[in-house]
């Protein structure tokens, strides 16, 4: 199978959905001629024209409000908020409008829209361009939250998100921009709410998502050298969460380590941990461990940023502790 | 307009205003009797705006509304029974009892919802307007908001984008001169909100919002402008709410003489009624017939709401996702 980058996979997903469905349109800052901050919308303006691919002012609230109003009246917007950090500027439209209109109006309208954004650290972009805020969005009923870790997942999940009849927060990881992987030529989608076991193992389960999947896989490789077989679960969609795969794996291994790049307190790891305590308690042979970033803003200096982001060694240590 | 069309239109507008007043007076009473949960923001005194604007809209046009939204919903054709039922928290309400007073929507009537957030409808209106143009229809959107909302980011982001893209939106500022308890002069330095239109390169106009004909004529102009693709207008209607911000508001912040003057000398319904009689468009008898008919409709709507079933508790879990 051919290999393409994470960004190319996202770009293909957008191109195919724009082609497939006339009601899909793209809007956001620099998504037009420029092709998107990280190049995800490259070439789409030239191919589909300014009716379908709209450059907007730097007005995050206007972008998400536009998407909500358009979705409520028959379109399927896929808008871009350049960095997840900027979601603060359109939080009202997400927190009070997009996520709740359907429920407050008694289910009498659908809000099929996608907000694509980029999260994560790794480029010395410091605390206004590097956060991992996924837990925030999982806490708001009415939203779905998707965080792909590979080009294959990115394409399949973005296409499903665009076809979904609900608001989806789709968080890409900027550190994966040039990451390559196999992606089929043909049209495919991946269901929201289905985790994938990225590596099979029997001694410990590592539950993670987004860029941290690769950190977990590296840790698992090294643990295998010590005779510890770690199973790596990529949840792929945080909401809805595939509880069955998580619980099933913990039932098999008896040990769980949760890994995420977001800060520790009230991170989504706490939710996964609670899930395991609730539904897999009897299978546990030891405490559930969380490997996360500390409760600090993301620092700038590369040496500080590396200290901030969880590393394979941290995961290995956590696994060893509960062996 | 021919005299007959004008007469029918005016009588329709009179009926709508009386309907809103009747609806709200009953909400006030029922709330005081403890029959309505939550809290309610009454539109009494501002009827001319919703009425005049919606009379100029087509059935398939859209509106976005505010937390003081009953009047807009009635004027755009919302059914009174479903509205009362929603305010009562009944299953037969427009939102099955999940939205309440501040969130009534009726998408099939183009009512994209009252909104509990000040300025919440501004950017949504852009989305609906964009969608109409994208789909190739000539529908327009009337977006209602208060003077307080014009200090909010959504106002500036929303109006800028609509202006830039020539979206078919009519931004209707209902300037009732108070942002909750704070008088306009304490929340913005400008006197007329409409001057803000200039900053976005669109027409802005300030009118007497208690003169329903003036509102209707101004809206007609803004709507035809929007419909032919020339973009939004900011239309500021100066008005006054007869009641407090919400029912139960002690209303200690307004000068009693000021309140009295607006209620007795500038009431929009009384003014329109006097105009209709003075200009011989209608007789006292015709208007009384309308008053009586509306009274009957409202009693019937309240009866419907009161006799409707409450939702089952498990319905709380429905409608989160499509």
Interface residues (C-beta under 8 A of the other chain):
Chain A: X25 X51 X56 X57 X59 X61 X62 X64 X65 X66 X67 X68 X69 X70 X71 X72 X73 X74 X75 X77 X89 X92 X93 X96 X97 X101 X102 X103 X104 X105 X106 X107 X108 X109 X110 X111 X112 X141 X142 X144 X165 X166
Chain B: X62 X64 X93 X94 X95 X96 X97 X98 X99 X103 X105 X106 X107 X112 X113 X115 X116 X117 X120 X122 X123 X124 X125 X126 X127 X128 X129 X130 X131 X132 X134 X135 X153 X154 X157 X158 X160 X161 X164 X318 X319 X320 X321 X322
